[in-house]
Amino acid sequence: MPFFYMDQYYLLLVLPAALIALWAQFKVSSTFRRYSQYQASRGYTAAMVARQILDQNGLQHVRIERVNGNLTDHYDPRSNVIRLSDSVYNSMSVAAIGVAAHECGHAVQYSVNYFPIKIRAALIPITNIGSSLAIPMAVLGLMLNSGFLVNLGIMLFLAVVLFQLVTLPVEFNASRRAIATLDSQMMLDQEELQGAKKVLTAAALTYVAALITALANLARLLLLRNRNDRR
């Protein structure tokens, strides 16, 4: 299969999905840049907002750290740390505050045992294996005409698809928690709140695009396997 990466299924399925993913990444970057120019009127930095949200939810043990990069923000449940990027940590912008509140939403999810995030966490080890080995294994199986390797690769990639599927409710729920808290605690006024919503909605599109890409790759593997079986 010397032209595996440029077969007809790649052109029909994977390439369009990749273009959607690029568009989603552009959308989140441009939306973040736009609302980074709007300073919130309350005078809170993103780190201050995060600390307040965590404390209000009894999460005083969760630390907040600054991390290098742009939009590299994340919650690390193993270390109980929220890491805010250079463009977020000390910023008072609507965009930064929305992002910080979203990451706090993940910390709250763990504290209340939100079921989808527990599923996602359980899938991480096999997903790490599947994301790196599944497609090469399936390709090798196709080249060697080994149904076992092809099917094993597909099974591993199914874990990747399931991970992306479970990620959607996790991310949407974290954003809903963020907006609700920012509203109820009056950390942003109504106009600013709309800006934060747009930033988080744009960010959610990247997870939708990731699922579409995973489904496209899975469909491609299944079609290639079926084509190989008919030969």
ZADREN-910684 format. One line per 4 residues: number of its first residue (from 1); for each residue x, y negated, z negated of N, C-alpha, C. Coordinates in Angstrom, 3 decimals. Example, Ala and Ser with C-alpha at 12.3 -4.5 7.8 and 13.67 -1.06 7.14 Angstrom:
BEGIN
1) 13.190 5.690 -7.800 12.300 4.500 -7.800 13.200 3.300 -7.800; 12.850 2.250 -7.080 13.670 1.060 -7.140 12.900 -0.030 -7.870
// end
This chain:
BEGIN
1) 0.844 1.212 0.000 0.000 0.000 0.000 0.873 -1.253 0.000; 1.717 -1.488 1.004 2.654 -2.604 0.970 1.985 -3.965 0.957; 0.758 -4.037 1.448 0.087 -5.347 1.490 -1.058 -5.415 0.475; -0.874 -4.693 -0.641 -1.929 -4.627 -1.648 -2.390 -6.000 -2.100
5) -1.435 -6.921 -2.302 -1.799 -8.220 -2.863 -2.415 -9.156 -1.842; -2.517 -8.735 -0.592 -3.177 -9.569 0.411 -4.235 -8.785 1.175; -4.835 -7.782 0.504 -5.863 -7.001 1.166 -7.144 -7.809 1.292; -8.114 -7.254 1.999 -9.365 -7.973 2.253 -10.120 -8.283 0.966
9) -10.009 -7.411 -0.035 -10.722 -7.644 -1.290 -10.101 -8.794 -2.084; -8.792 -8.946 -1.912 -8.133 -10.100 -2.543 -8.696 -11.388 -1.954; -8.796 -11.419 -0.645 -9.276 -12.627 0.023 -10.748 -12.906 -0.282; -11.535 -11.841 -0.409 -12.980 -12.011 -0.602 -13.362 -12.230 -2.068
13) -12.581 -11.675 -2.983 -12.952 -11.699 -4.397 -11.995 -12.502 -5.270; -10.737 -12.131 -5.242 -9.781 -12.701 -6.198 -9.407 -14.129 -5.853; -9.183 -14.405 -4.576 -8.789 -15.753 -4.183 -9.865 -16.787 -4.537; -11.152 -16.551 -4.217 -12.173 -17.517 -4.642 -12.220 -17.693 -6.160
17) -12.061 -16.594 -6.906 -12.067 -16.687 -8.365 -10.888 -17.511 -8.856; -9.733 -17.346 -8.212 -8.554 -18.127 -8.593 -8.768 -19.612 -8.327; -9.456 -19.929 -7.239 -9.757 -21.327 -6.933 -10.714 -21.927 -7.960; -11.672 -21.120 -8.405 -12.588 -21.575 -9.461 -11.812 -21.850 -10.744
21) -10.863 -20.975 -11.059 -10.043 -21.155 -12.264 -9.210 -22.429 -12.175; -8.664 -22.712 -10.995 -7.888 -23.938 -10.810 -8.767 -25.170 -10.981; -9.974 -25.100 -10.420 -10.907 -26.217 -10.571 -11.268 -26.433 -12.035; -11.510 -25.344 -12.780 -11.860 -25.455 -14.197 -10.716 -26.073 -14.993
25) -9.484 -25.684 -14.662 -8.326 -26.252 -15.361 -8.183 -27.732 -15.058; -8.409 -28.099 -13.804 -8.374 -29.519 -13.445 -9.464 -30.286 -14.181; -10.652 -29.686 -14.276 -11.779 -30.343 -14.931 -11.476 -30.621 -16.395; -10.932 -29.647 -17.103 -10.663 -29.857 -18.529 -9.549 -30.881 -18.716
29) -8.536 -30.843 -17.855 -7.435 -31.806 -17.978 -7.903 -33.223 -17.701; -8.690 -33.397 -16.647 -9.154 -34.739 -16.291 -10.146 -35.277 -17.317; -11.013 -34.402 -17.835 -11.984 -34.843 -18.844 -11.276 -35.215 -20.132; -10.283 -34.433 -20.517 -9.524 -34.755 -21.728 -8.796 -36.083 -21.576
33) -8.176 -36.282 -20.399 -7.467 -37.553 -20.164 -8.433 -38.735 -20.234; -9.613 -38.554 -19.655 -10.594 -39.650 -19.640 -10.992 -40.053 -21.053; -11.352 -39.060 -21.871 -11.848 -39.382 -23.208 -10.732 -39.565 -24.228; -9.508 -39.337 -23.800 -8.369 -39.704 -24.644 -8.186 -41.214 -24.689
37) -8.788 -41.895 -23.737 -8.693 -43.351 -23.683 -9.738 -44.031 -24.569; -10.689 -43.253 -25.097 -11.741 -43.803 -25.950 -11.390 -43.541 -27.411; -11.085 -44.597 -28.144 -10.743 -44.458 -29.555 -12.010 -44.426 -30.410; -12.096 -43.454 -31.303 -13.261 -43.335 -32.176 -13.302 -44.501 -33.159
41) -14.504 -44.976 -33.430 -14.669 -46.192 -34.233 -14.445 -45.980 -35.728; -14.499 -44.736 -36.208 -14.388 -44.485 -37.640 -12.953 -44.590 -38.152; -11.987 -44.522 -37.248 -10.589 -44.681 -37.648 -9.908 -43.414 -38.146; -10.537 -42.245 -37.909 -9.923 -40.976 -38.309 -8.990 -40.466 -37.208
45) -7.873 -39.862 -37.605 -7.078 -39.114 -36.641 -7.658 -37.707 -36.532; -7.260 -36.986 -35.498 -7.750 -35.624 -35.315 -7.344 -34.737 -36.487; -6.116 -34.932 -36.983 -5.649 -34.131 -38.123 -6.475 -34.422 -39.371; -6.824 -35.681 -39.578 -7.656 -36.052 -40.726 -9.040 -35.425 -40.627
49) -9.614 -35.450 -39.434 -10.924 -34.828 -39.220 -10.851 -33.336 -39.504; -9.808 -32.690 -39.001 -9.656 -31.254 -39.219 -9.556 -30.933 -40.705; -8.766 -31.708 -41.425 -8.608 -31.471 -42.864 -9.939 -31.630 -43.601; -10.705 -32.623 -43.219 -11.980 -32.865 -43.874 -12.969 -31.730 -43.595
53) -13.019 -31.270 -42.345 -13.936 -30.178 -41.994 -13.554 -28.904 -42.743; -12.275 -28.604 -42.780 -11.822 -27.397 -43.471 -12.162 -27.455 -44.958; -11.882 -28.578 -45.579 -12.148 -28.714 -47.013 -13.630 -28.601 -47.321; -14.467 -29.159 -46.457 -15.911 -29.089 -46.666 -16.441 -27.662 -46.571
57) -15.688 -26.809 -45.882 -16.096 -25.413 -45.731 -15.326 -24.477 -46.660; -14.691 -25.053 -47.680 -13.971 -24.238 -48.656 -12.719 -23.597 -48.109; -12.125 -24.198 -47.087 -10.930 -23.629 -46.444 -9.699 -24.469 -46.738; -9.538 -24.827 -48.002 -8.380 -25.632 -48.405 -7.059 -24.906 -48.167
61) -7.119 -23.568 -48.103 -5.901 -22.778 -47.903 -5.429 -22.795 -46.446; -6.274 -23.238 -45.529 -5.888 -23.290 -44.111 -5.064 -24.556 -43.876; -3.841 -24.360 -43.399 -2.948 -25.491 -43.158 -3.154 -26.069 -41.753; -2.694 -27.286 -41.580 -2.723 -27.945 -40.275 -1.295 -28.313 -39.915
65) -0.856 -27.871 -38.755 0.507 -28.144 -38.308 0.487 -28.779 -36.924; 1.547 -29.486 -36.649 1.720 -30.066 -35.313 2.548 -29.109 -34.463; 2.148 -28.955 -33.204 2.850 -28.053 -32.306 3.143 -28.794 -31.007; 4.262 -28.466 -30.384 4.638 -29.124 -29.131 3.676 -28.748 -28.006
69) 3.606 -29.638 -27.041 2.832 -29.346 -25.842 1.577 -30.190 -25.730; 0.854 -29.947 -24.655 -0.386 -30.646 -24.376 -1.508 -29.626 -24.285; -2.548 -29.794 -25.097 -3.669 -28.864 -25.166 -3.205 -27.444 -25.501; -2.234 -27.368 -26.405 -1.779 -26.073 -26.916 -2.407 -25.779 -28.280
73) -3.496 -26.456 -28.570 -4.160 -26.346 -29.867 -4.762 -24.946 -30.049; -4.648 -24.415 -31.259 -5.221 -23.107 -31.544 -5.275 -22.864 -33.044; -6.108 -21.895 -33.423 -6.160 -21.437 -34.808 -5.498 -20.074 -34.883; -4.565 -19.921 -35.813 -3.873 -18.653 -36.020 -4.427 -18.001 -37.281
77) -5.294 -16.996 -37.136 -5.904 -16.384 -38.323 -4.919 -15.583 -39.165; -3.832 -15.125 -38.553 -2.851 -14.347 -39.307 -2.110 -15.208 -40.313; -1.840 -16.458 -39.918 -1.105 -17.370 -40.798 -2.014 -18.382 -41.480; -3.305 -18.364 -41.153 -4.240 -19.365 -41.673 -3.740 -20.778 -41.392
81) -3.456 -21.021 -40.122 -2.924 -22.310 -39.694 -3.678 -22.787 -38.457; -4.081 -24.044 -38.474 -4.572 -24.694 -37.263 -3.421 -25.516 -36.715; -3.053 -25.254 -35.473 -1.953 -25.977 -34.845 -2.526 -26.932 -33.806; -2.230 -28.208 -34.010 -2.715 -29.253 -33.115 -1.556 -29.785 -32.294
85) -1.788 -29.963 -31.013 -0.735 -30.360 -30.085 -0.343 -31.823 -30.262; 0.771 -32.189 -29.638 1.269 -33.569 -29.719 0.226 -34.582 -29.279; -0.568 -34.214 -28.271 -1.556 -35.148 -27.727 -2.821 -35.227 -28.572; -2.900 -34.408 -29.611 -4.105 -34.355 -30.437 -3.838 -34.785 -31.873
89) -2.777 -34.302 -32.470 -2.562 -34.371 -33.921 -2.828 -35.759 -34.523; -2.113 -36.753 -34.070 -2.250 -38.102 -34.650 -3.176 -39.015 -33.848; -3.816 -38.465 -32.838 -4.680 -39.282 -31.979 -6.009 -39.575 -32.669; -6.535 -40.764 -32.428 -7.860 -41.144 -32.911 -8.886 -41.134 -31.778
93) -8.528 -40.476 -30.678 -9.421 -40.483 -29.528 -10.586 -39.518 -29.716; -11.656 -39.781 -28.994 -12.829 -38.903 -29.002 -12.443 -37.496 -28.548; -11.591 -37.413 -27.534 -11.177 -36.114 -27.003 -10.418 -35.312 -28.053; -9.460 -35.938 -28.698 -8.634 -35.242 -29.685 -9.461 -34.766 -30.869
97) -10.363 -35.606 -31.335 -11.203 -35.238 -32.474 -12.109 -34.060 -32.120; -12.638 -34.055 -30.901 -13.458 -32.924 -30.463 -12.671 -31.630 -30.445; -11.444 -31.680 -29.939 -10.597 -30.489 -29.869 -10.261 -29.987 -31.272; -9.894 -30.897 -32.167 -9.544 -30.507 -33.535 -10.734 -29.871 -34.245
101) -11.913 -30.465 -34.063 -13.115 -29.917 -34.698 -13.436 -28.526 -34.149; -13.183 -28.322 -32.856 -13.407 -27.011 -32.235 -12.520 -25.953 -32.878; -11.252 -26.269 -33.082 -10.342 -25.298 -33.701 -10.764 -24.995 -35.135; -11.285 -26.000 -35.828 -11.834 -25.760 -37.168 -13.020 -24.802 -37.093
105) -13.781 -24.905 -35.999 -14.903 -23.994 -35.801 -14.453 -22.540 -35.804; -13.282 -22.273 -35.225 -12.756 -20.903 -35.235 -12.398 -20.461 -36.650; -11.800 -21.362 -37.418 -11.455 -21.025 -38.804 -12.713 -20.696 -39.599; -13.766 -21.467 -39.381 -15.031 -21.215 -40.072 -15.616 -19.877 -39.624
109) -15.499 -19.553 -38.345 -16.006 -18.277 -37.849 -15.379 -17.106 -38.610; -14.076 -17.171 -38.807 -13.409 -16.101 -39.561 -13.881 -16.068 -41.006; -14.083 -17.226 -41.593 -14.466 -17.277 -43.007 -15.866 -16.731 -43.245; -16.752 -16.852 -42.264 -18.131 -16.357 -42.423 -18.322 -15.003 -41.730
113) -17.210 -14.396 -41.279 -17.263 -13.088 -40.612 -18.182 -13.084 -39.401; -18.034 -14.102 -38.584 -18.795 -14.178 -37.338 -18.450 -12.964 -36.481; -19.462 -12.155 -36.160 -19.228 -10.835 -35.575 -18.464 -10.865 -34.247; -18.826 -11.719 -33.277 -18.088 -11.699 -32.004 -16.586 -11.958 -32.143
117) -16.193 -12.799 -33.107 -14.760 -13.078 -33.235 -14.035 -11.875 -33.830; -14.741 -11.067 -34.628 -14.146 -9.847 -35.150 -13.923 -8.840 -34.023; -14.887 -8.776 -33.092 -14.729 -7.891 -31.934 -13.543 -8.352 -31.087; -13.469 -9.668 -30.833 -12.369 -10.187 -30.016 -11.033 -9.890 -30.657
121) -10.930 -10.081 -31.964 -9.667 -9.811 -32.658 -9.274 -8.343 -32.546; -10.269 -7.447 -32.623 -9.986 -6.015 -32.516 -9.517 -5.633 -31.115; -9.952 -6.398 -30.118 -9.595 -6.086 -28.728 -8.222 -6.615 -28.320; -7.668 -7.517 -29.111 -6.424 -8.177 -28.706 -5.291 -7.191 -28.408
125) -5.004 -6.187 -29.269 -3.874 -5.283 -28.968 -4.008 -4.564 -27.634; -5.183 -3.968 -27.371 -5.344 -3.247 -26.105 -5.423 -4.207 -24.933; -5.940 -5.424 -25.173 -5.994 -6.419 -24.101 -4.596 -6.855 -23.696; -3.709 -7.003 -24.672 -2.323 -7.368 -24.366 -1.663 -6.314 -23.489
129) -1.973 -5.050 -23.758 -1.429 -3.969 -22.928 -2.082 -3.983 -21.549; -3.402 -4.100 -21.537 -4.125 -4.050 -20.278 -3.788 -5.181 -19.334; -3.598 -6.391 -19.885 -3.328 -7.543 -19.026 -1.987 -7.438 -18.329; -1.048 -6.704 -18.922 0.284 -6.596 -18.309 0.467 -5.295 -17.520
133) -0.226 -4.231 -17.905 0.032 -2.926 -17.286 -1.084 -2.420 -16.389; -2.300 -2.901 -16.575 -3.442 -2.293 -15.880 -3.312 -2.342 -14.364; -3.105 -3.533 -13.815 -3.047 -3.659 -12.354 -1.808 -2.968 -11.775; -0.599 -3.158 -12.341 0.547 -2.399 -11.810 0.332 -0.892 -11.868
137) -0.291 -0.404 -12.929 -0.541 1.033 -13.048 -1.510 1.497 -11.964; -2.579 0.711 -11.740 -3.540 1.074 -10.706 -2.897 1.032 -9.325; -2.057 0.031 -9.081 -1.353 -0.079 -7.790 -0.454 1.129 -7.577; 0.296 1.498 -8.624 1.171 2.660 -8.521 0.353 3.914 -8.238
141) -0.792 4.026 -8.896 -1.651 5.176 -8.653 -2.152 5.235 -7.225; -2.481 4.075 -6.653 -2.923 4.032 -5.263 -1.801 4.415 -4.310; -0.594 3.945 -4.603 0.555 4.249 -3.750 0.920 5.732 -3.808; 0.766 6.331 -5.018 1.121 7.741 -5.203 -0.069 8.665 -5.000
145) -1.210 8.053 -4.687 -2.443 8.819 -4.540 -2.764 9.602 -5.814; -2.546 8.945 -6.940 -2.797 9.554 -8.247 -4.078 8.967 -8.834; -5.157 9.727 -8.787 -6.418 9.269 -9.343 -6.331 9.002 -10.833; -5.502 9.791 -11.524 -5.357 9.606 -12.971 -4.810 8.227 -13.300
149) -3.719 7.827 -12.607 -3.124 6.515 -12.873 -4.076 5.377 -12.493; -4.770 5.542 -11.378 -5.722 4.511 -10.956 -6.818 4.339 -12.004; -7.383 5.443 -12.438 -8.473 5.377 -13.418 -7.990 4.859 -14.763; -6.773 5.228 -15.151 -6.230 4.715 -16.412 -6.033 3.208 -16.330
153) -5.524 2.743 -15.182 -5.360 1.305 -14.989 -6.694 0.577 -15.051; -7.706 1.159 -14.440 -9.037 0.533 -14.455 -9.600 0.508 -15.865; -9.413 1.596 -16.616 -9.902 1.633 -17.999 -9.211 0.562 -18.856; -7.919 0.394 -18.665 -7.206 -0.648 -19.402 -7.705 -2.033 -19.019
157) -7.996 -2.207 -17.735 -8.462 -3.520 -17.298 -9.881 -3.796 -17.779; -10.662 -2.762 -18.021 -11.990 -2.952 -18.593 -11.903 -3.637 -19.950; -10.844 -3.342 -20.702 -10.648 -4.002 -22.001 -10.410 -5.491 -21.814; -9.705 -5.854 -20.752 -9.468 -7.264 -20.442 -10.790 -7.963 -20.133
161) -11.622 -7.311 -19.330 -12.926 -7.883 -18.978 -13.792 -8.037 -20.224; -13.806 -7.010 -21.072 -14.610 -7.075 -22.298 -14.119 -8.193 -23.203; -12.808 -8.363 -23.287 -12.247 -9.448 -24.097 -12.718 -10.808 -23.588; -12.665 -11.006 -22.290 -13.108 -12.270 -21.718 -14.604 -12.474 -21.929
165) -15.372 -11.395 -21.878 -16.812 -11.493 -22.091 -17.131 -11.903 -23.530; -16.459 -11.282 -24.484 -16.699 -11.589 -25.896 -16.198 -12.980 -26.243; -15.192 -13.453 -25.506 -14.642 -14.784 -25.764 -15.675 -15.885 -25.547; -16.591 -15.683 -24.606 -17.559 -16.738 -24.302 -18.408 -17.139 -25.507
169) -19.106 -16.207 -26.182 -19.882 -16.643 -27.352 -19.004 -17.203 -28.464; -17.791 -16.701 -28.589 -16.874 -17.217 -29.619 -16.562 -18.685 -29.365; -16.222 -19.013 -28.130 -15.854 -20.387 -27.801 -17.067 -21.323 -27.829; -18.185 -20.868 -27.297 -19.392 -21.707 -27.314 -19.849 -21.975 -28.740
173) -19.776 -20.959 -29.586 -20.190 -21.128 -30.973 -19.259 -22.088 -31.717; -17.959 -21.989 -31.465 -17.014 -22.902 -32.118 -17.290 -24.343 -31.712; -17.636 -24.550 -30.446 -17.955 -25.899 -29.986 -19.253 -26.412 -30.607; -20.247 -25.538 -30.708 -21.506 -25.949 -31.346 -21.278 -26.338 -32.805
177) -20.479 -25.550 -33.501 -20.153 -25.870 -34.891 -19.437 -27.217 -34.970; -18.520 -27.453 -34.036 -17.750 -28.698 -34.040 -18.660 -29.900 -33.860; -19.517 -29.854 -32.852 -20.401 -30.986 -32.572 -21.371 -31.213 -33.725; -21.925 -30.126 -34.264 -22.865 -30.263 -35.382 -22.206 -30.906 -36.591
181) -20.972 -30.530 -36.875 -20.261 -31.097 -38.025 -19.910 -32.554 -37.794; -19.407 -32.867 -36.618 -19.056 -34.257 -36.307 -20.281 -35.157 -36.398; -21.431 -34.609 -36.022 -22.679 -35.367 -36.071 -23.175 -35.528 -37.511; -23.266 -34.413 -38.229 -23.832 -34.455 -39.580 -22.967 -35.253 -40.555
185) -21.639 -35.213 -40.343 -20.729 -35.953 -41.216 -20.443 -37.358 -40.697; -21.092 -37.699 -39.590 -20.970 -39.038 -38.994 -19.513 -39.439 -38.750; -18.734 -38.469 -38.279 -17.343 -38.746 -37.937 -17.232 -39.435 -36.580; -18.257 -39.265 -35.763 -18.347 -39.942 -34.476 -19.749 -40.529 -34.362
189) -19.857 -41.674 -33.669 -21.209 -42.184 -33.412 -21.793 -41.424 -32.225; -23.031 -41.711 -31.862 -23.721 -40.908 -30.857 -23.065 -40.982 -29.475; -22.604 -42.137 -29.106 -21.939 -42.261 -27.809 -20.622 -41.485 -27.799; -19.881 -41.595 -28.887 -18.618 -40.861 -28.990 -18.867 -39.358 -29.017
193) -19.949 -38.971 -29.668 -20.295 -37.557 -29.751 -20.554 -36.974 -28.361; -21.182 -37.757 -27.497 -21.423 -37.303 -26.123 -20.107 -37.084 -25.389; -19.133 -37.944 -25.641 -17.821 -37.769 -25.023 -17.144 -36.494 -25.502; -17.221 -36.228 -26.817 -16.633 -35.002 -27.367 -17.304 -33.773 -26.770
197) -18.625 -33.826 -26.588 -19.354 -32.717 -25.972 -18.847 -32.448 -24.561; -18.604 -33.502 -23.810 -18.138 -33.325 -22.433 -16.756 -32.685 -22.396; -15.910 -33.066 -23.329 -14.574 -32.466 -23.397 -14.677 -30.977 -23.703; -15.492 -30.615 -24.688 -15.617 -29.216 -25.076 -16.355 -28.399 -24.022
201) -17.299 -29.019 -23.330 -17.985 -28.317 -22.237 -17.012 -28.015 -21.101; -16.156 -28.987 -20.789 -15.151 -28.762 -19.744 -14.195 -27.650 -20.152; -13.812 -27.637 -21.430 -12.918 -26.581 -21.912 -13.585 -25.217 -21.799; -14.886 -25.154 -22.065 -15.612 -23.890 -21.980 -15.607 -23.336 -20.557
205) -15.562 -24.224 -19.575 -15.549 -23.773 -18.181 -14.327 -22.917 -17.871; -13.215 -23.174 -18.558 -12.010 -22.376 -18.308 -12.215 -20.929 -18.741; -13.014 -20.721 -19.798 -13.286 -19.362 -20.261 -14.273 -18.662 -19.332; -15.227 -19.411 -18.797 -16.131 -18.853 -17.801 -15.330 -18.445 -16.559
209) -14.417 -19.310 -16.141 -13.592 -19.012 -14.969 -12.702 -17.797 -15.218; -12.200 -17.656 -16.443 -11.362 -16.497 -16.769 -12.157 -15.205 -16.670; -13.410 -15.238 -17.099 -14.262 -14.051 -16.977 -14.540 -13.739 -15.511; -14.834 -14.764 -14.717 -15.080 -14.554 -13.285 -13.853 -13.936 -12.620
213) -12.676 -14.427 -12.974 -11.434 -13.891 -12.406 -11.234 -12.438 -12.802; -11.490 -12.131 -14.072 -11.339 -10.750 -14.538 -12.322 -9.828 -13.818; -13.559 -10.266 -13.660 -14.558 -9.448 -12.960 -14.177 -9.245 -11.497; -13.629 -10.284 -10.876 -13.202 -10.175 -9.481 -12.082 -9.154 -9.333
217) -11.124 -9.184 -10.239 -10.026 -8.217 -10.191 -10.512 -6.804 -10.463; -11.460 -6.660 -11.387 -12.004 -5.336 -11.661 -12.748 -4.797 -10.438; -13.568 -5.643 -9.827 -14.294 -5.220 -8.629 -13.327 -4.815 -7.526; -12.256 -5.564 -7.400 -11.249 -5.252 -6.374 -10.615 -3.887 -6.628
221) -10.251 -3.609 -7.889 -9.652 -2.313 -8.214 -10.621 -1.172 -7.920; -11.882 -1.364 -8.254 -12.874 -0.317 -8.003 -13.059 -0.072 -6.500; -13.094 -1.145 -5.730 -13.256 -1.013 -4.285 -12.044 -0.350 -3.641; -10.854 -0.707 -4.115 -9.638 -0.084 -3.587 -9.593 1.400 -3.935
225) -10.022 1.720 -5.152 -10.063 3.142 -5.544 -11.037 3.915 -4.655; -12.217 3.337 -4.452 -13.209 4.017 -3.606 -12.712 4.186 -2.177; -12.049 3.161 -1.661 -11.510 3.254 -0.303 -10.439 4.322 -0.231; -9.616 4.386 -1.261 -8.548 5.391 -1.298 -9.118 6.802 -1.398
229) -10.225 6.947 -2.146 -10.836 8.266 -2.315 -11.439 8.786 -1.013; -11.865 7.878 -0.152 -12.491 8.288 1.103 -11.480 8.748 2.149; -10.201 8.433 1.894 -9.187 8.814 2.880 -8.790 10.276 2.744
// end
